[in-house]
């Protein structure tokens, strides 16, 4: 029993060790840098590809970035996924950071897709307003974000853990105060 407890404790600390820094999560929610040493490059292609499988209940929306597919799959039967090249990372496996639960993206093509570089590490960032009321009025200040670290060795691929957070962008801006600086969203990571 003691060994099982230590194993669980070690596993929980390993997940927390890989959690993206707060500056990355906040920058992803805001769709801009929150500190001078974070660079955000928006992935904005004019062409989105859509694949549908009506009998399987799946629709995939993706764009091509550096030869890799980046996108989102809506799967009514097996749950939604973030698409990174050939991998489909289920959103239900995401670790919620300060979020009450995990929500699906309402419109992947309207979401903010970016590559974030902070402290020598790259992250894939996907940020969006909530479905329905989230796109109008004061509710548009509430945003959700998915963040995953990227290995950038010979083959660019996602690390194993996806993280999810929610925030009111008005509060993030105030919380950063004078520490935050405006950076060009299209800075090269």
C-alpha positions in Angstrom: 0.0 0.0 0.0 2.8 2.4 0.8 4.4 1.7 -2.6 1.2 2.4 -4.4 0.8 5.7 -2.6 4.4 6.7 -3.5 3.8 5.7 -7.1 0.6 7.8 -7.3 2.4 10.7 -5.7 5.3 10.5 -8.1 2.9 10.3 -11.1 1.0 13.3 -9.9 4.1 15.4 -9.5 5.4 14.3 -12.9 2.2 15.7 -14.5 2.5 19.0 -12.6 6.2 19.3 -13.7 5.2 19.4 -17.3 2.4 21.9 -16.8 3.0 25.0 -19.0 4.1 28.1 -17.1 1.4 30.6 -16.2 2.8 33.1 -18.7 2.2 30.6 -21.5 -1.4 29.8 -20.3 -2.3 33.5 -19.9 -0.6 34.5 -23.2 -2.6 31.8 -25.0 -5.9 33.0 -23.4 -5.1 36.6 -24.3 -3.7 35.7 -27.8 -0.7 38.0 -27.1 2.4 38.1 -25.0 2.1 38.8 -21.3 5.8 39.3 -20.7 8.7 40.5 -22.7 10.3 37.0 -23.0 7.3 35.2 -24.6 6.9 35.1 -28.3 3.7 34.1 -30.0 3.4 33.3 -33.7 -0.1 33.0 -34.9 -0.8 30.1 -37.3 -3.1 31.7 -39.8 -3.5 30.0 -43.1 -6.1 31.1 -45.6 -7.0 27.5 -46.4 -8.7 25.2 -44.0 -9.4 21.6 -45.0 -12.5 19.8 -43.9 -13.0 16.0 -43.8 -16.4 14.6 -43.0 -17.4 11.1 -42.2 -21.2 11.3 -41.7 -21.7 7.6 -40.8 -18.9 7.8 -38.2 -20.1 11.1 -36.8 -16.7 12.8 -37.4 -15.7 16.1 -38.9 -12.1 17.2 -39.0 -11.0 20.9 -39.6 -7.3 21.4 -40.1 -4.7 23.7 -41.7 -1.1 22.9 -42.8 1.7 24.5 -40.8 5.3 23.5 -41.7 4.1 20.4 -43.4 2.1 19.3 -40.3 -1.7 19.1 -39.9 -2.9 21.4 -37.0 -6.6 21.2 -36.3 -9.6 19.9 -34.5 -11.8 16.9 -34.9 -15.4 16.8 -33.7 -16.3 13.2 -33.0 -19.8 12.6 -31.7 -19.1 9.0 -30.8 -15.5 9.0 -29.3 -15.0 12.6 -28.2 -13.3 15.6 -29.8 -9.5 15.8 -30.4 -6.8 18.3 -31.1 -5.1 17.2 -34.4 -1.3 17.5 -34.5 0.0 15.9 -37.7 -1.1 12.3 -37.5 -1.9 12.3 -33.8 -5.4 13.0 -32.4 -5.1 14.1 -28.8 -8.5 13.6 -27.0 -9.6 16.7 -25.2 -11.1 14.6 -22.5 -7.5 13.6 -21.5 -6.6 17.3 -20.9 -5.5 18.4 -17.4 -7.7 21.3 -16.3 -5.7 24.1 -14.9 -8.0 26.3 -12.8 -10.9 25.3 -14.9 -14.2 23.8 -13.7 -14.4 21.4 -16.6 -13.3 20.9 -20.2 -15.4 22.3 -23.1 -15.2 21.6 -26.8 -14.3 24.2 -29.3 -17.4 25.6 -30.9 -15.8 26.7 -34.1 -12.2 25.5 -34.7 -11.7 27.8 -37.7 -12.5 30.9 -35.7 -10.2 29.9 -32.8 -6.8 31.5 -32.3 -4.0 29.0 -33.3 -0.5 29.8 -32.4 3.0 28.6 -31.6 4.3 30.0 -28.3 8.0 30.1 -27.3 8.9 30.7 -23.7 12.1 29.8 -21.9 13.4 27.8 -24.8 10.3 25.6 -25.0 7.6 25.6 -27.8 3.9 25.1 -27.2 0.9 24.7 -29.4 -1.8 27.1 -28.3 -5.5 27.0 -29.3 -7.7 29.7 -27.7 -11.4 30.4 -28.3 -14.5 32.1 -27.0 -17.3 29.9 -25.7 -20.1 28.7 -28.0 -23.2 30.8 -28.3 -23.1 33.8 -25.9 -19.3 33.6 -25.8 -19.0 35.3 -29.1 -21.1 38.4 -28.2 -21.3 41.0 -25.4 -19.3 40.8 -22.2 -19.2 37.0 -22.5 -16.6 37.3 -25.2 -14.1 38.2 -22.4 -14.3 34.6 -21.1 -12.0 32.4 -23.1 -10.8 28.8 -23.1 -7.4 27.5 -24.2 -5.7 24.2 -24.9 -1.9 24.1 -24.6 0.5 21.3 -25.3 4.3 21.3 -25.3 6.1 20.4 -28.5 9.3 18.3 -28.8 11.4 20.0 -31.5 14.1 17.4 -32.1 14.5 15.9 -35.5 10.7 15.4 -35.7 8.4 18.0 -34.3 5.7 16.3 -32.3 3.5 17.0 -29.3 4.5 16.0 -25.9 2.2 13.6 -24.1 0.0 15.9 -22.0 -2.6 18.4 -23.1 -3.6 21.2 -20.7 -6.9 23.2 -20.6 -7.6 26.5 -18.9 -10.3 29.1 -18.8 -10.0 32.8 -17.9 -11.6 36.2 -18.1 -9.2 38.2 -20.2 -10.0 41.5 -18.4 -8.7 40.0 -15.2 -5.6 38.6 -16.8 -4.7 42.0 -18.1 -5.1 43.6 -14.7 -3.2 40.8 -13.0 -0.2 41.3 -15.2 -0.2 45.1 -14.5 2.9 46.8 -15.8 4.8 43.5 -16.2 3.0 42.8 -19.4 4.2 44.3 -22.6 2.6 44.4 -25.9 4.4 42.3 -28.4 3.8 41.6 -32.0 1.6 38.5 -32.2 3.4 37.5 -35.3 6.9 37.5 -33.8 9.0 34.6 -34.9 9.4 31.9 -32.1 
